[in-house]
Amino acid sequence: MYEATQFGGGRAGSPPRRHHQPLVIAAVAFAAGILADRLAAISLWGTPAAVLGALAIWCLAHARQRPRSAAVALIGALLALGAAWHHLYWRCYDALEIGQFATEAEQPAALEGIVTAAPRRAPKPAYDPMRQIPSGDHTRLQIRVTAIRDGRDWRAVSGNVQVGVDGHLLGVLVGDRIRVFGRASRPRAAENPGETDRAAQLRDQRILVMLHVVSPDCVTVIAPGSDWLLTRRLEQLRAYGMQQLLRYIEPNEVGLAAAVLLGEREQLDEQRSTAFMMTGTIHFITIAGLHVGILAWLLFQTLRWCQISARATALLVLAAISAYAWLTGGEPSVMRAAIMVAIVCVSIWCGQTSLRFNSLAAAALALLAYNPTDLFRPGAQLSFIAVIAISWLSARRQRTEQFDALDRLIWNTRSWPERAGRWLGRWSIQIMVTSAVVCALTAPLVMARFHTFAPIAIVLNLLFEIPITLAMVAGFGVLLLGALLPGVAAVCGVVCAAALNVLDTGVVAAGKLPGGHAWFPGPNLWWLVGFYGGLGLLLLLPRWRPRPRWLLTAILAWCAAGEGIAW
């Protein structure tokens, strides 16, 4: 599996060295503070005092040359800082927040605001005999509201609103000031056990109000936004990419191509999305570390083949990955991978070696500093768990696969078919082992959030590794060469559509296999905290790790306790 961690971490075959990775402890402490405030609602006035007190203790311990005391004080300061930042983001709002004027019952509302997230159109869902009320196209966008009409007057308000428009909304771009008429309400919290909490998901984006608009005619552009706005330029580039996909890829696979290459999952129908979810292959159509890793690998190989220096290659890859991350929406999993690739690029420029877990911790700190609620988003959680597992396996593989001069001589004496067969076998085993470990570690979280378990994903990750790579390489060829070399772009479009057809057909067929997936209620929060917290402590404190048989016994015992108590 291609990942951002593939490009760093030392040379293969080199003897392992122990490195201090202090950012790991810092990220864990900062995340623990965020979790503490979410669960216990720590006082906002107590956390700044705790931060200042811990920093004062750190200064005193550092001056007296007591490194352990200084380290403990610094960890305490980071924990308190994480709690304070989450409290501000999650619980504190402006006095004019529009959420104070809305209720769970829909009420007529006229709002003015600035578009902050471009309109995303979801096509009409497929016919479902169980759906009593027919549904058509739907457009979703976000605005930063500035005014609400109160009788004949307009009152100043603040906050973010998610707008849902029945129909296809045209002529609205990021940065435009719009006036919209609809019915406003606060999103409802989850009412059933295991149900997705839509209110919490929107609150993670500081959105407390939803606005339902019955027609695109109820949306009017008051003033267009500036063409120099970066997000507006990115949206125009995104629209250009969609035009190229529509031009060169057959209609049946355009929606899947848009999801894989541009993050436009709205173009996929519900049945196809459900098939990917049930088979545990949703990461193929969700822009994440896999896609960023493939793009980074492709750019590295292409630029080095063009005889471009390593430092220039690092700069070009850094610029391209940063642009792609923002172009595809800047989801936490994408930004995590982009930050790790950026660290690798900076390491190449400086002639240093990037450390996997330190880079991962730096990405976590950056994401949580921007939005502390990313800690509770399933996409970010699964992304970090998967990368930790891949990095751990990669480190173990580097320690065990060390070839000396005699091994290399024996390898070079073999015929190329034998070498190719051995390489393919070793690669297949690595993919299967990695998929099995990642599936085992993410299974409790997937069952808790999505209530499904798909062991078939272990095999599908191996079978679809080549098709998804071909689809992305050819798809990037369409996006980059569509306007310059139409003939080459047409060939890339045929290859991309064929690879996506293999992926789509295989996932649908795998979803029908008996025993390929099952539905589960999933464990509760405390069970998850104990499971992943225990694994985290074992990773952070290697000297405390028990023998494998005792570790396996403890895990089985915890699972049995969860079966009887926490599930």
C-alpha positions in Angstrom: 0.0 0.0 0.0 1.5 3.3 -1.1 1.5 5.8 1.7 3.2 9.0 2.7 5.4 7.0 5.1 6.9 5.1 2.2 9.2 8.0 1.2 11.1 8.4 4.5 12.5 6.7 7.5 16.0 5.7 6.4 17.5 3.6 3.7 16.4 0.0 3.3 18.9 -2.5 4.6 20.6 0.0 6.9 21.1 -1.0 10.5 18.3 0.4 12.8 19.1 3.2 15.1 17.2 4.5 18.1 15.9 8.0 17.7 14.3 10.3 20.2 10.8 11.3 18.9 9.6 13.9 21.4 6.7 15.1 19.2 4.9 11.8 19.8 4.7 12.5 23.6 3.6 16.1 22.8 0.9 15.0 20.4 -0.5 12.4 22.9 -0.6 15.0 25.7 -2.3 17.6 23.6 -4.9 15.0 22.4 -5.4 13.8 26.0 -6.3 17.4 27.0 -8.8 17.6 24.1 -10.4 14.3 25.1 -10.6 15.4 28.8 -12.5 18.5 28.0 -14.9 16.7 25.6 -15.8 14.2 28.3 -15.6 16.4 31.5 -16.1 20.0 30.3 -13.1 21.4 32.1 -13.5 25.0 33.3 -12.1 27.5 30.8 -10.7 29.8 33.5 -8.8 26.9 35.2 -6.9 25.8 32.1 -4.9 29.0 31.4 -3.8 29.0 35.1 -2.7 25.4 34.7 -0.8 26.2 31.5 1.0 29.1 33.1 1.7 27.1 36.3 3.1 24.2 34.4 5.3 26.5 32.3 6.7 28.1 35.4 7.5 24.7 36.9 9.2 23.8 33.6 11.4 26.9 33.7 12.3 26.3 37.3 13.1 22.6 36.7 15.1 23.5 33.5 17.1 26.1 35.4 17.9 23.5 38.1 18.9 20.9 35.5 16.1 18.5 36.3 15.1 17.2 32.9 12.5 14.6 34.1 10.7 17.2 36.1 10.9 19.7 33.3 9.5 17.1 30.9 6.6 16.2 33.2 5.7 19.9 33.6 5.9 20.5 29.8 3.5 17.5 29.3 1.1 19.0 31.8 1.2 22.4 30.0 0.4 20.7 26.7 -2.5 18.8 28.3 -4.0 21.9 29.7 -3.4 23.8 26.5 -5.3 21.1 24.5 -8.2 21.2 27.0 -8.4 25.0 26.8 -8.2 25.1 23.0 -11.0 22.5 22.6 -13.1 24.4 25.2 -12.9 27.6 23.1 -13.6 25.8 19.8 -16.4 23.5 21.0 -18.2 25.5 23.6 -17.6 29.2 23.1 -19.5 31.2 20.5 -20.1 34.8 19.7 -23.0 36.7 21.4 -24.6 37.2 18.0 -24.3 33.5 17.0 -27.2 32.6 14.7 -27.7 29.3 16.5 -29.2 31.3 19.4 -32.1 32.3 17.2 -32.9 28.8 15.8 -34.9 25.9 17.2 -35.2 22.2 16.2 -38.5 23.1 14.5 -38.1 24.7 11.1 -38.9 28.4 10.9 -38.9 30.8 7.9 -35.7 32.8 7.6 -34.1 35.2 5.3 -30.3 35.3 5.5 -27.4 37.2 4.0 -23.9 35.7 4.0 -20.7 34.9 2.2 -20.2 31.5 0.6 -17.3 29.7 2.3 -17.7 26.2 0.8 -18.6 25.8 -2.9 -21.9 24.2 -3.9 -21.7 20.5 -4.2 -24.5 18.8 -6.3 -25.7 15.3 -5.4 -27.5 13.7 -8.3 -31.0 12.3 -8.1 -31.0 9.0 -6.1 -31.9 5.8 -7.8 -35.5 4.5 -7.7 -36.3 2.9 -4.4 -39.8 1.4 -3.9 -39.4 2.0 -0.1 -39.0 5.7 -0.6 -42.5 7.3 -0.3 -41.4 10.8 -1.1 -39.6 11.2 -4.5 -36.3 13.1 -4.4 -34.4 15.0 -7.1 -31.1 16.7 -7.4 -29.8 18.3 -4.2 -27.1 21.0 -3.8 -25.3 21.7 -0.5 -23.1 24.7 0.4 -22.0 26.6 3.5 -22.1 30.3 4.2 -20.8 32.6 6.9 -23.9 34.5 7.7 -23.7 38.2 8.3 -27.4 39.3 8.7 -30.9 37.9 9.3 -34.1 39.7 8.5 -36.2 40.7 11.4 -39.5 42.1 10.0 -38.5 45.0 7.7 -35.0 45.4 9.2 -31.8 43.4 8.9 -30.0 42.4 12.1 -26.3 41.6 12.3 -25.5 38.0 13.2 -22.5 35.7 12.9 -21.9 32.0 12.6 -21.8 29.3 9.9 -24.9 27.8 8.2 -25.2 24.7 6.1 -27.6 25.4 3.2 -29.4 22.6 1.4 -31.1 23.5 -1.9 -33.6 21.3 -3.7 -32.4 21.3 -7.3 -29.2 22.3 -9.2 -27.9 25.6 -8.0 -25.9 27.5 -10.7 -23.9 30.7 -10.7 -22.8 30.7 -7.1 -19.1 30.5 -6.3 -16.9 30.7 -3.2 -16.7 34.3 -1.9 -20.0 35.5 -3.3 -22.3 37.4 -1.0 -25.7 35.9 -1.3 -29.3 36.4 0.0 -31.2 33.2 0.6 -34.8 32.4 1.7 -35.6 29.1 3.4 -36.5 27.4 6.6 -33.9 27.3 9.4 -33.6 24.8 12.2 -31.0 23.4 14.5 -29.8 19.9 13.6 -31.2 17.1 15.7 -29.0 15.0 17.9 -28.8 11.3 17.6 -31.9 9.7 19.1 -31.1 6.0 18.7 -28.1 4.0 20.0 -25.4 3.7 17.3 -27.0 6.4 15.1 -24.8 8.9 13.4 -24.9 12.2 15.4 -25.5 14.7 12.7 -25.6 17.6 15.1 -22.2 16.7 16.6 -20.7 16.4 13.1 -21.9 19.9 12.1 -20.8 21.3 15.4 -17.3 20.0 14.7 -17.3 22.6 11.9 -18.9 25.2 14.2 -22.2 24.9 12.3 -25.3 25.2 14.6 -28.0 25.9 11.9 -29.2 24.2 8.8 -31.3 26.0 6.1 -33.6 24.2 3.8 -34.3 26.0 0.5 -37.0 24.6 -1.8 -35.7 26.1 -5.0 -32.6 27.6 -6.5 -34.7 30.7 -7.3 -34.6 31.5 -3.6 -30.8 32.1 -3.7 -29.7 35.5 -5.1 -26.1 36.7 -5.6 -25.9 40.2 -4.1 -22.2 40.8 -4.9 -19.7 38.5 -6.6 -16.5 37.5 -4.7 -13.0 38.6 -5.7 -11.3 36.6 -8.4 -8.1 36.8 -6.4 -9.6 34.7 -3.6 -7.5 31.5 -3.3 -10.5 29.2 -2.5 -12.3 30.7 -5.5 -9.3 29.9 -7.7 -9.1 26.4 -6.3 -12.8 25.8 -7.0 -12.4 27.0 -10.6 -9.5 24.6 -11.0 -11.7 21.8 -9.5 -14.4 22.6 -12.1 -11.9 22.5 -14.9 -10.7 19.0 -13.7 -14.4 17.8 -13.7 -14.8 19.0 -17.2 -11.7 17.0 -18.3 -13.1 13.9 -16.7 -16.4 14.3 -18.4 -14.6 14.8 -21.7 -12.3 11.8 -21.6 -13.9 9.2 -19.3 -17.0 7.2 -20.2 -20.2 8.3 -18.4 -20.6 5.2 -16.3 -17.3 5.7 -14.6 -17.2 9.5 -14.4 -18.8 9.6 -10.9 -16.3 7.1 -9.6 -13.4 8.9 -11.2 -14.5 12.2 -9.7 -14.6 10.6 -6.2 -11.2 8.9 -6.6 -9.3 11.9 -8.2 -11.1 15.0 -6.9 -13.0 13.9 -3.8 -16.4 14.5 -5.4 -18.2 11.6 -3.6 -21.5 13.4 -4.1 -21.4 12.1 -7.7 -21.7 8.5 -6.6 -25.1 6.9 -6.1 -26.0 5.5 -2.7 -25.8 1.9 -3.8 -22.2 2.1 -5.0 -21.1 4.0 -1.9 -22.7 1.4 0.3 -20.9 -1.4 -1.6 -17.6 0.2 -0.9 -18.5 0.7 2.7 -19.7 -2.9 3.3 -16.5 -4.4 1.7 -14.1 -2.3 3.7 -12.8 -0.6 0.6 -14.2 2.9 1.2 -10.6 4.2 1.4 -10.4 3.7 -2.4 -13.0 6.3 -3.1 -12.2 8.7 -0.2 -9.3 11.0 -0.9 -6.8 10.0 1.8 -3.2 9.0 2.4 -3.4 6.3 -0.3 -4.1 8.8 -3.0 -1.6 11.4 -1.8 1.0 8.6 -1.5 0.4 7.4 -5.1 0.6 11.0 -6.4 3.8 11.7 -4.4 5.4 8.5 -5.6 4.4 9.2 -9.3 5.9 12.7 -9.0 9.1 11.5 -7.4 9.7 8.9 -10.0 8.8 11.1 -13.0 11.0 14.0 -11.8 14.0 11.9 -11.0 13.6 10.1 -14.4 13.8 13.6 -16.0 17.2 14.0 -14.2 16.0 16.7 -11.9 18.0 17.1 -8.8 16.8 15.7 -5.5 16.4 19.1 -3.8 14.4 20.5 -6.8 12.3 17.4 -6.9 11.5 17.8 -3.2 10.3 21.4 -3.8 8.2 20.5 -6.8 6.6 17.6 -5.0 5.9 19.7 -1.9 4.2 22.4 -4.0 2.1 19.8 -6.0 1.0 17.8 -2.9 0.0 21.0 -1.1 -2.1 22.2 -4.0 -3.7 18.8 -4.4 -4.6 18.6 -0.7 -6.4 21.9 -0.8 -7.9 21.2 -4.2 -9.6 18.0 -2.9 -11.2 19.7 0.1 -8.5 19.5 2.8 -10.0 16.6 4.8 -8.0 15.6 7.9 -6.8 12.3 6.3 -5.6 14.2 3.3 -3.9 17.0 5.3 -2.2 14.3 7.5 -0.7 12.7 4.5 0.3 16.0 2.9 2.0 17.2 6.0 4.0 13.9 6.2 5.0 14.2 2.6 6.0 17.9 3.2 8.2 16.8 6.1 9.9 14.2 3.9 10.5 16.8 1.2 12.0 19.2 3.8 14.2 16.4 5.1 15.4 15.7 1.5 16.1 19.4 1.0 18.1 19.6 4.3 19.8 16.3 3.8 18.3 14.7 6.9 16.3 11.6 7.5 12.6 11.9 8.5 11.3 9.8 11.4 8.0 8.1 10.8 6.4 8.5 14.2 7.8 12.0 14.7 6.4 13.1 11.3 3.0 11.5 12.2 3.0 13.3 15.5 3.8 16.6 13.8 0.9 16.1 11.4 -1.4 15.3 14.4 -0.4 18.5 16.2 -0.9 20.6 13.1 -4.4 19.2 12.5 -5.5 19.5 16.2 -4.1 23.0 16.4 -6.3 24.0 13.4 -9.4 22.0 14.5 -9.3 20.1 17.8 -12.5 18.2 17.0 -10.7 16.3 14.2 -9.7 14.0 17.1 -13.2 12.7 17.1 -13.8 12.4 13.3 -13.8 8.7 12.1 -11.8 9.5 9.0 -9.0 11.1 10.9 -9.0 8.3 13.5 -8.9 5.5 11.0 -6.2 7.3 9.0 -3.9 7.7 12.0 -4.5 4.1 13.2 -3.7 2.7 9.8 -0.5 4.8 9.4 0.7 3.8 12.8 0.2 0.1 11.9 1.9 0.6 8.6 4.8 2.5 10.1 5.3 -0.2 12.8 5.3 -3.0 10.3 7.7 -1.1 8.1 10.1 -0.6 10.9 10.0 -4.2 11.9 10.5 -5.2 8.2 13.6 -3.0 8.0 15.1 -4.6 11.1 14.6 -8.1 9.7 15.3 -7.7 6.0 18.9 -6.7 6.0 20.8 -8.0 3.0 24.6 -8.4 3.1 26.9 -8.6 0.2 26.5 -12.4 -0.2 22.7 -12.1 -0.2 22.9 -9.5 -3.0 25.3 -11.6 -5.0 23.0 -14.7 -4.8 20.0 -12.5 -5.8 21.8 -11.1 -8.8 22.7 -14.7 -10.0 19.0 -15.7 -10.3 17.2 -15.4 -13.6 14.9 -12.4 -14.1 11.7 -14.6 -14.1 12.7 -16.1 -10.7 13.5 -12.6 -9.3 10.2 -11.3 -10.6 8.3 -14.2 -9.1 10.0 -13.9 -5.8 9.5 -10.1 -5.7 5.8 -10.5 -6.6 5.4 -13.2 -3.9 7.1 -11.1 -1.3 5.1 -8.0 -2.3 1.8 -9.9 -2.1 2.6 -11.3 1.4 3.5 -7.8 2.6 0.2 -6.4 1.3 -1.8 -9.2 2.9 0.0 -8.9 6.2 -0.3 -5.1 6.3 -4.0 -5.4 5.3 -4.7 -8.0 8.0 -3.0 -5.9 10.7 -4.7 -2.7 9.7 -8.1 -4.4 9.5 -7.6 -6.0 12.9 -6.6 -2.6 14.5 -9.4 -0.6 12.9 -12.2 -3.2 13.2 -13.4 -2.0 16.7 -13.6 1.6 15.5 -15.3 0.7 12.2 -17.8 -1.5 14.1 -18.5 1.3 16.6 -18.9 4.1 13.9 -20.3 2.2 10.9 -21.5 -1.1 12.5 -19.9 -3.3 9.9 -16.9 -5.8 9.8 -15.5 -6.8 6.4 -12.7 -9.5 6.5 -13.0 -9.6 2.7 -11.1 -6.3 2.7 -7.9 -8.1 3.4 -8.0 -9.9 0.1 -9.5 -6.9 -1.8 -6.7 -4.6 -0.8 -4.3 -7.0 -2.6 -6.5 -7.6 -5.7 -7.3 -3.9 -6.2 -3.9 -2.4 -5.4 -2.9 -2.4 -9.1 -6.2 -1.3 -10.5 -6.5 1.7 -8.2 -2.9 2.7 -8.9 -3.5 2.5 -12.7 -6.7 4.4 -12.3 -5.1 7.2 -10.4 -2.0 7.4 -12.6 -4.1 7.5 -15.8 -6.6 9.9 -14.2 -3.9 12.3 -13.3 -2.8 12.1 -16.9 -6.3 13.1 -18.0 -6.3 16.1 -15.6 -2.8 17.3 -16.5 -2.8 16.6 -20.3 -6.4 17.1 -21.2 -5.9 20.6 -22.6 -2.3 20.1 -23.9 -2.2 16.6 -25.5 -5.8 15.4 -26.2 -4.6 12.2 -27.9 -2.6 11.1 -24.9 -5.4 12.2 -22.5 -7.9 10.1 -24.5 -5.6 7.0 -24.0 -5.3 7.8 -20.3 -9.1 8.1 -20.1 -9.6 4.7 -21.6 -7.1 3.1 -19.1 -8.6 5.0 -16.2 -12.2 3.9 -17.1 -11.1 0.3 -17.6 -9.3 0.2 -14.2 -12.2 1.8 -12.4 -14.6 -0.6 -14.1 -12.5 -3.5 -12.7 -12.6 -1.9 -9.2 -16.3 -1.2 -9.4 -17.3 -4.6 -10.7 -15.1 -6.4 -8.2 -16.4 -4.5 -5.2 -20.0 -5.1 -6.1 -19.3 -8.8 -6.6 -17.4 -9.0 -3.3 -20.3 -7.4 -1.5 -22.5 -10.3 -2.5 -20.2 -13.0 -1.2 -21.4 -14.9 1.9 -19.3 -14.2 4.9 -17.5 -11.3 3.3 -19.0 -8.8 5.7 -21.3 -8.7 8.7 -23.2 -6.1 10.7 -22.4 -5.5 14.4 -23.6 -3.0 17.0 -20.0 -2.2 17.9 -18.4 -1.4 21.3 -19.0 1.7 23.3 -16.7 4.6 23.9 -15.1 3.4 27.1 -14.2 0.0 25.6 -12.6 1.9 22.6 -10.6 4.2 24.9 -9.3 1.2 26.9 -8.4 -0.8 23.8 -6.6 1.9 21.8 -5.2 3.5 25.0 -3.6 0.2 26.0 -2.1 -0.3 22.5 -0.8 3.3 22.6 0.9 2.8 25.9 2.6 -0.4 24.6 3.8 1.5 21.6 5.1 4.5 23.7 6.6 2.3 26.4 8.4 -0.6 24.6 10.2 -1.7 27.8 6.8 -2.5 29.4 5.6 -4.7 26.5 4.7 -8.2 27.8 5.5 -11.3 25.8 3.3 -12.0 22.8 1.3 -14.7 24.4 0.4 -12.6 27.4 -0.4 -9.6 25.2 -2.7 -11.8 23.1 -4.3 -13.2 26.2 -4.9 -9.6 27.5 -6.5 -8.6 24.2 -8.8 -11.6 24.1 -9.8 -11.0 27.7 -10.6 -7.3 27.0 -12.6 -8.4 23.9 -14.5 -10.9 26.1 -15.2 -8.2 28.6 -16.5 -6.0 25.9 -18.8 -8.8 24.6 -20.4 -9.1 28.0 -20.3 -5.5 29.3 -19.5 -2.8 26.8 -21.2 -4.0 23.6 
